[in-house]
C-alpha cells in the first residue's frame, strides 16, 4: 500500500502454504491478466512441491493488495482458479 508520500510499502510476511491455498480456493488470491504466461513444466512443479515438503527455502511470492477491480486469469497451468467469493 502507498504510504503518505505515495511510495509503495513492502511488508515481508511468512504464510503457510495451507493458508495460501485456502486463499486461492476462496478466490482471495488471483493472478492478474498482465502476469507473464505460465511456463513451468510438470517436472518443475513436482520439484517445487518436493522442496516444500522437505522444508527447503523456495524464495518468495509477491502479492499486490489493491482495491482496484482488475481482470484476472481463470486458469493457470490447466488448473481452475475460483472466482472471488461475494464481498471478498
Buried (B, 14 or more C-beta within 10 A) or exposed (E): EEEEEEEEEEEEEEEEEEEBEEBBEEBEBBBEEEEEEEEEEEEEEEEBEEEEEEEEEEEEEEEEEEEEEEEBBEEBEEEEBEEBEEEE
